[in-house]
Amino acid sequence: MSAARPSATPDESAVRDLYDLVTGDENARVCTDISATACREQPTNFFIHLIALLANKTGDLVASPKLVLPWLMGAIGAPVWMTGLLVPIRESLALLPQLAVAGWMRARPRRKGFWVAGAAIQGTSVIAMIVAALALPAVAAGAAVLLLLALFSLGRGVCSVSYKDVQGKTIAKTRRGTLSGYAASAAGGVAMALGAVLWFSPVDTGSLAPILLLLGFAGVAWLFAAVVFASLREQPGATEGGGNALKTAWRSLGLVRREPAFARFIAVRGLLVATALAAPYYAELARSSGGNAIGNLAVLLALSGLASLVSAPVWGRFSDRSARSVLILTGVLAAILNLAVAVCAAFELGAAFGVWPYAIGYFLLAGLHAGVRLGRKTYLTDLGDEDNRAQLTAVANTTIGIILLAGGGAVAGLGSLGAWVAVAALTLPSLLAAGLAVGLPELERA
């Protein structure tokens, strides 16, 4: 049900005018599935979400376990096998505990505090990695980074399961993808600027200082996000179904059986983890193509930021029109890209062109992964309602965590034959995801 535009006080009028300009609401505020009170607070909450998400997504890009943390491990001299554990730890531990967290969270009428705590854990963990890198010998420092990444990932999981619920209560349908798109785009601009600064910095190839500065920047960004999000004007929500977290988690698994669209969505999302699993292999191809290690990192960081800057607003608005179509298109394009990059590597084009074939591939993959993230988040948020959104999110994320552990291990085995072999193999799940997504119901037109 749509709510009429509420009257604004003089102090709120500037925020409302800016909100209308950004979203195009003009004189008719869109509040299709949130309360009248939440609708009145939506302009202010929109910008609180935007600033917090910008800081959060900046941290994601600047302290990426697919890009920056591997360079850190190499710079401190940690064993290669430790580097191989970064992505599985980051992805799976951010997802697996979420069913239990959702049941615990459900008993609280206001849930923004969970996101605030999770962001603070992420920021603190990343800053602690700097201390470990400076104070410990190679193997101990690498082990400390892995342990801190595990703690970081648990905080990330709390943020993930709480954010969709809080966003669903405070931001109306058809505005959520736009919000996330703007935040991801702005974060991409920050990452691109940092990559440019790193490229022109007069540092040695093996210098640790620029990597630690990136981590420090990311840690402060997460702590800032926690402070900003604490000011969100969240209304109390339903608490039915809260209580014993493990019992709630077990009951929540029944949603897969009772909701066919949800089960299909999990399958699509599970197959689209190919875009996340492929990224470290693109980076490995770029690193092995020669040149200054810090210079290659700068190129990939800048291009990943540019990808978010350019693609995220498009994917965000596209997701508000049809998140299903976003999932279909990104699956098809990711399959084509993986095949093209695998062919480049098989014919050793890096020997002739250096880092650039794989840097361009990384740029395109980052843009597609931004589409996957925005499409799946928007689809899942719109699929749920106030009563079950947190449970749907937790079930989806927990099952995807299991898929990541199994799929990541299988792909790692193929990667031992060569990075290009793993990239080629990831063509198939991307295509299967696109095919399954065709059968998903349209939600934005409902």
Secondary structure, DSSP 8 states (H G I E B T S, - for coil): ---------HHHHHHHHHHHHHH--TTS---SSS-HHHHHHHHHHHHHHHHHHHHHHHHHHHT-TTTHHHHHHHHHT--HHHHTTHHHHHHHHTTTTHHHHHHHHHT-S--HHHHHHHHHHHHHHHHHHHHHHHHS-HHHHHHHHHHHHHHHHHHHHHHHHHHHHHHHHHS-TTTHHHHHHHHHHHHHHHHHHHHHHHHHS---TT-SHHHHHHHHHHHHHHHHHHHHHTT--------TT-S-HHHHHHHHTHHHHH-HHHHHHHHHHHHTTHHHHHHHHHHHHHHTT-S-HHHHHHHHHHHHHHHHHHHHHHHHHHHHHHHHHHHHHHHHHHHHHHHHHHHHHHTTTHHHHTTHHHHHHHHHHHHHHHHHHHHHHHHHHHH--TTTHHHHHHHHHHHHHHHHHHHHHHHHHHHTT-HHHHHHHTHHHHHHHHHHHTTS---TT-
